[in-house]
Amino acid sequence: AFFASKLEHESKHCNGKGFQRPGSSAFDRVYTANQNCGHAYPTFLAVLWCAGLLCSQAPAAFAGLMYLFVRQKYFVGYLGERTQSTPGYLFGKRIILFLFLMSVAGILNYYLIFFFGSDFEMHIKTITSAVSPLLLIP
């Protein structure tokens, strides 16, 4: 909602009725940042859901909240110079990777239970709970 409101504000701020605003770099930056965030959102939802369902809910929820904060930082950084958005982008990639690895660990644990009868769920939950605060390190 924040991204869409910023896009609407920039669109109204620029003079013109059409959606295409040639020469408006502020509108172009807001529009591009909004599109980038919109394109990454389905991937985020998929890995968040899988990580919470297959591995552990608390670290997945923490990583999800961190990702939303990081995307906000990315969007605001994109409104300035493009180099200001790079830390938010890289931080977001790291959180997506963490959620993906949690999903893979949950799937591997399922197959270990199915084929060998070994359950490593408690070990995986302990590891993910210990690693999730490390996401705060820039």
Phi, psi and omega per residue, in radians:
A1 nan -0.688 3.135
F2 -1.098 -0.767 -3.111
F3 -1.119 -0.743 -3.134
A4 -1.152 -0.675 3.128
S5 -1.177 -0.645 3.082
K6 -1.146 -0.677 3.107
L7 -1.128 -0.761 3.119
E8 -1.112 -0.734 3.132
H9 -1.078 -0.789 3.133
E10 -1.158 -0.629 3.120
S11 -1.137 -0.743 3.114
K12 -1.242 -0.546 -3.126
H13 -1.164 -0.643 3.091
C14 -1.330 2.448 3.126
N15 -1.406 2.217 3.122
G16 2.554 2.660 -3.103
K17 -1.679 -0.511 -3.051
G18 -1.391 2.955 -3.130
F19 -1.343 -0.567 3.131
Q20 -1.410 2.160 -3.134
R21 -2.100 1.524 -3.131
P22 -1.157 2.383 3.064
G23 1.486 -0.002 -3.141
S24 -1.708 1.630 -3.087
S25 -1.204 -0.563 3.114
A26 -1.136 -0.762 3.107
F27 -1.138 -0.714 3.131
D28 -1.073 -0.721 3.128
R29 -1.150 -0.766 3.137
V30 -1.132 -0.745 -3.126
Y31 -1.122 -0.771 3.138
T32 -1.138 -0.742 3.114
A33 -1.096 -0.709 3.113
N34 -1.118 -0.743 3.120
Q35 -1.133 -0.746 3.126
N36 -1.072 -0.759 3.128
C37 -1.168 -0.681 3.128
G38 -1.160 -0.608 -3.136
H39 -1.300 -0.506 -3.125
A40 -1.467 -0.312 -3.035
Y41 -1.106 -0.760 3.119
P42 -1.074 -0.670 3.091
T43 -1.104 -0.752 3.109
F44 -1.046 -0.809 3.140
L45 -1.089 -0.697 -3.122
A46 -1.136 -0.844 -3.110
V47 -1.268 -0.555 3.076
L48 -1.110 -0.803 -3.140
W49 -1.113 -0.807 -3.135
C50 -1.130 -0.736 -3.132
A51 -1.141 -0.727 3.130
G52 -1.213 -0.645 -3.106
L53 -1.355 -0.743 -3.007
L54 -1.617 -0.346 -3.045
C55 -2.125 -1.463 -3.075
S56 -2.631 2.343 -3.034
Q57 -1.332 -0.712 -3.056
A58 -1.132 -0.893 3.093
P59 -1.112 -0.584 3.109
A60 -1.161 -0.726 3.114
A61 -1.142 -0.708 3.096
F62 -1.081 -0.800 3.120
A63 -1.128 -0.629 3.103
G64 -1.118 -0.753 3.093
L65 -1.141 -0.686 3.092
M66 -1.109 -0.675 3.140
Y67 -1.116 -0.732 3.114
L68 -1.100 -0.704 3.085
F69 -1.108 -0.744 -3.119
V70 -1.169 -0.665 3.108
R71 -1.149 -0.610 3.045
Q72 -1.087 -0.775 3.121
K73 -1.110 -0.712 3.097
Y74 -1.062 -0.811 -3.103
F75 -1.102 -0.826 -3.131
V76 -1.151 -0.663 3.086
G77 -1.139 -0.587 3.128
Y78 -1.200 -0.449 3.117
L79 -1.227 -0.457 3.056
G80 -1.494 -2.289 3.062
E81 -1.436 2.693 -3.096
R82 -1.110 -0.487 -3.141
T83 -1.226 -0.342 3.118
Q84 -1.288 -0.347 -3.128
S85 -1.520 -0.243 -3.066
T86 -1.055 -0.789 3.117
P87 -1.053 -0.703 3.108
G88 -1.135 -0.657 3.120
Y89 -1.139 -0.840 -3.123
L90 -1.152 -0.681 3.108
F91 -1.114 -0.713 3.110
G92 -1.127 -0.688 3.085
K93 -1.086 -0.667 -3.138
R94 -1.170 -0.663 3.123
I95 -1.207 -0.722 3.079
I96 -1.073 -0.708 3.103
L97 -1.099 -0.733 3.109
F98 -1.068 -0.792 3.125
L99 -1.132 -0.668 3.099
F100 -1.122 -0.762 3.124
L101 -1.139 -0.617 3.044
M102 -1.081 -0.723 3.116
S103 -1.104 -0.774 3.131
V104 -1.114 -0.717 3.112
A105 -1.097 -0.698 3.111
G106 -1.146 -0.690 3.105
I107 -1.172 -0.768 3.106
L108 -1.078 -0.695 3.107
N109 -1.095 -0.695 3.106
Y110 -1.047 -0.789 -3.129
Y111 -1.235 -0.558 3.047
L112 -1.132 -0.677 3.077
I113 -1.165 -0.772 -3.060
F114 -1.149 -0.779 -3.052
F115 -1.607 -0.634 -3.021
F116 -2.014 -0.213 -3.124
G117 1.350 0.193 3.132
S118 -1.661 2.268 -3.138
D119 -2.002 2.029 3.134
F120 -1.903 0.392 -3.058
E121 -1.053 -0.768 -3.130
M122 -1.142 -0.674 3.112
H123 -1.145 -0.733 -3.141
I124 -1.144 -0.742 3.116
K125 -1.112 -0.688 3.112
T126 -1.111 -0.783 -3.128
I127 -1.135 -0.796 -3.125
T128 -1.176 -0.602 3.086
S129 -1.180 -0.588 3.131
A130 -1.353 -0.562 -3.083
V131 -1.448 -0.511 -3.051
S132 -1.033 -0.644 3.056
P133 -1.126 -0.367 3.102
L134 -1.196 -0.235 3.072
L135 -1.154 -0.347 -3.132
L136 -1.296 -0.302 -3.137
I137 -1.316 2.146 -3.121
P138 -1.230 nan nan
